[in-house]
Amino acid sequence: MAQTHDEPAQSRGSLRMEEPESLAGRWLVATAKGECAVVFTTRRVESANAWALEDAGNCFAGLVPGAVGWRPVPDGIALASADRRTAALFARGADGWTATLASGAATLRRG
């Protein structure tokens, strides 16, 4: 089907990127080894071009070494390293936000 210039962006199949404020808050990270909690803040980490990640229990330290922040991306939530690289990508799925990490599968969900 030909696309016209009058079609709204939603009908053209574009991905909707979440606003940082809507993703900020407490999240549970589930892996085969169990669950732990992290907090996505709206405090900027300019060196990472991301928002700060609070990981008091070192939840991501073993899963995604070097992750200092997070950012919404069109296809999910990216964890960012201090040099602005994407350390992990959690894609939105039926069971929450999922990623395949070096240590195995992980799922993010509100907690």
C-alpha positions as CSV (number, residue, x, y, z in Angstrom):
1,M,0.0,0.0,0.0
2,A,1.4,3.4,-0.9
3,Q,2.0,5.8,1.9
4,T,0.7,9.3,1.8
5,H,2.1,12.4,3.4
6,D,-1.1,12.9,5.4
7,E,-0.8,9.6,7.3
8,P,-0.2,10.0,11.1
9,A,3.2,8.8,12.3
10,Q,1.6,6.0,14.3
11,S,0.2,4.4,11.2
12,R,3.6,4.3,9.5
13,G,5.0,1.8,12.0
14,S,7.3,4.1,13.9
15,L,8.4,2.9,17.3
16,R,7.3,5.1,20.2
17,M,10.1,6.0,22.6
18,E,9.1,6.2,26.3
19,E,9.7,9.5,28.1
20,P,12.4,9.2,30.9
21,E,9.9,10.4,33.5
22,S,7.6,7.5,32.7
23,L,10.4,4.9,33.2
24,A,12.0,6.5,36.3
25,G,11.5,4.6,39.6
26,R,12.2,1.2,41.1
27,W,12.6,-1.8,38.9
28,L,13.2,-5.5,39.7
29,V,15.7,-7.4,37.7
30,A,15.0,-11.1,37.4
31,T,17.6,-13.7,36.3
32,A,18.0,-17.4,36.7
33,K,19.9,-16.6,39.9
34,G,17.1,-14.6,41.4
35,E,15.8,-11.0,41.7
36,C,17.3,-7.7,42.8
37,A,16.2,-4.1,42.7
38,V,17.5,-1.0,40.9
39,V,16.3,2.6,40.6
40,F,16.2,4.5,37.4
41,T,16.5,8.2,38.2
42,T,16.0,11.4,36.2
43,R,19.4,12.7,37.3
44,R,21.6,13.2,34.2
45,V,25.0,11.5,33.7
46,E,26.3,13.7,30.9
47,S,29.4,11.6,30.3
48,A,27.1,8.6,29.5
49,N,24.4,10.6,27.8
50,A,22.0,8.9,30.1
51,W,20.1,9.2,33.4
52,A,21.7,7.9,36.6
53,L,21.1,4.3,37.7
54,E,21.0,3.6,41.5
55,D,22.2,0.1,42.2
56,A,22.8,0.0,45.9
57,G,22.7,-3.8,46.0
58,N,25.2,-4.1,43.0
59,C,22.5,-5.8,41.0
60,F,23.9,-4.8,37.7
61,A,27.5,-5.0,38.7
62,G,27.7,-8.7,37.9
63,L,25.2,-8.6,35.1
64,V,26.2,-5.6,33.1
65,P,29.7,-4.4,34.3
66,G,30.3,-0.8,33.7
67,A,26.6,0.3,33.5
68,V,26.3,3.8,35.0
69,G,23.1,5.0,33.5
70,W,20.0,4.2,31.5
71,R,18.2,5.8,28.6
72,P,15.0,5.1,26.7
73,V,15.6,4.1,23.1
74,P,13.0,3.5,20.3
75,D,13.1,-0.3,20.9
76,G,13.5,-0.5,24.7
77,I,15.7,0.6,27.6
78,A,19.4,0.8,27.1
79,L,21.9,0.6,29.9
80,A,24.8,2.9,29.2
81,S,28.5,2.8,30.2
82,A,30.4,6.0,31.1
83,D,31.8,6.3,27.5
84,R,28.2,6.5,26.1
85,R,28.2,3.0,24.7
86,T,25.1,0.7,25.1
87,A,26.1,-1.9,27.7
88,A,22.8,-3.8,27.4
89,L,19.5,-3.4,25.7
90,F,16.2,-4.5,27.3
91,A,13.5,-4.8,24.7
92,R,9.8,-4.5,25.6
93,G,8.0,-7.9,25.4
94,A,5.0,-9.7,26.8
95,D,6.7,-10.5,30.1
96,G,8.3,-7.1,30.6
97,W,11.6,-5.7,29.3
98,T,14.0,-8.5,28.4
99,A,17.7,-8.8,27.5
100,T,20.1,-11.5,26.7
101,L,23.3,-10.8,28.7
102,A,26.6,-12.6,28.9
103,S,25.3,-14.3,32.1
104,G,22.0,-15.3,30.5
105,A,18.5,-13.9,30.1
106,A,17.3,-11.0,32.3
107,T,13.9,-9.3,32.7
108,L,13.1,-5.9,34.0
109,R,9.7,-5.2,35.6
110,R,8.3,-2.5,37.8
111,G,8.8,-3.1,41.5
